[in-house]
Amino acid sequence: METAELNSPPAMRRILAFSALIEAGTGVALLVAPAFVLSLLMGAATAEGLPLGRCFGVALLALAAACWPGPEPGGGAPAFRGLLSYNGLIALYLAALGGTGQWRGLLLWPAMMLHALVALALILLWRRGAA
């Protein structure tokens, strides 16, 4: 992406929509099949973890709804703050879980990288004044 494109409100709207769709999809998957999703992230799923997985699913759906780009130019500051804080913090947390060996699932590192990349894109937009 060129700098001019990153500075545009449409670029922010695309990043917000992309991230909101990913979080909504993950939230639905956690509600419908928490054992499957948790096994992909953690390497295993326990019966005790299933209700917590569903709670995370609800939280991700709420985040997606709150962050869907609105009619405001650029998608809206609340959506930006919500997605930046969520993506940055969850990337750090997933990296910590993987780095300590607590989680070993197939999708752990790709999920961490996706969240880190979205956070980086949002930071770049913010620094360029598009947020």
N, C-alpha and C positions, 0 to 999 in steps of 0.2 A: 504494500500500500504506500502511496506517495504521501508526503506530509500534508499537502493541500486536501487530499481525500480524508485523512485522519482528522483534520480540523473541522470537517463539516458535520452539521447536525445529522444528516443521513447516516454517516458512519457510526455515530453514537447510537442511533436508533437500531442499526443492524446488529451491533454488538450486544445491546440490551435485549433485543428480540432473540438472538441466537442463544445467549446464556439463559434467558427465561425459558425457552423451549427445552433446552438440555435439562434444566432443573425440574421442569414439569414432567418430562419423560421419566427421569430418575425417580421423582416422587411417586408417580403412578406405579412404576415397577416395584418400588418398595412397599406400596400398599397392597398390590396384587400378589407378588411373589417375593416376600422379604428374605426367605431362606436362600433363594437363588441369587439375588442381588448381593446379599451379605457374604455368600460363599465366594462370589467373584471379587469382592473387595477385600475380605478378610482371609480367605483361604478356607474358611469353615463357617458354619452358622450353628448356633446353639439355640435351644428352645427358649432360653432366657433372653436372647438377643432379638427374637422376632417382634415382640411388642415395641422395643426400642427402635428397631428398623422401621416399623410402621409410623412411629412418632416422627422420625426423620423424614419419612415420606410426606407426611402432612406439612411439616415445616418447609420442605422444598416446594411443595405446591403453593404455600402461602408466599414464599419468597418470589416464585415465578409470577404470581398474580400481582404482587406489589411492584415488581420490576418491569412488567410489560410496558413498553414505551407508550407514553401518553401523548396528548396533543401538544404538549409544551415543546418548544424548540429544543432539539437535542435529546429528547426523551425524558427529561425531568431530573432535577437534582436528587430527589429522594431515591429514585431508582438507581442512579449512579452510586450514591453512597451505600445503599444496600448491597448492590452487586459487588462493589469494590471490597467492602469489608468482608462479605461472605466468601468471595473467591480467594482473597488473600489469606484469610484465616484458615479456610478449609485446606488450601494447598499446604500451608505450614503444618497443620495438624496431620494430614495424610502422610506428609514426608516424615514427620516424627514417628508415626505409627509404623511406617515401613522401615525407617532407619533403625528402629529398636527391635525389629523383628516381630512385633506384636501382631501385625497383619502381613500376610504373604499372598494375597489373592492376585489372580491374573490381571484384573483391571485396576489394581491399586495405583501403580505408577502412571499408567495412561490418564487416570482420573486426576491425579495430582498435577500432572503436566498441563492438562486442559484447564484446570482452575488457575494455575500459575500464569498461563498464557492469556487468559481472559483478564486477570488482574493486571498484567503488564500492559495489555492493550488499553484498558481503562486508565491506567496511570499515564500512559503516553498521551491519550486524548486530554486528560486533565491538565497536564503540563503544557500542552499546546493551546489551552484555552477553549477547548470544544466542550468541556463538561460544565 
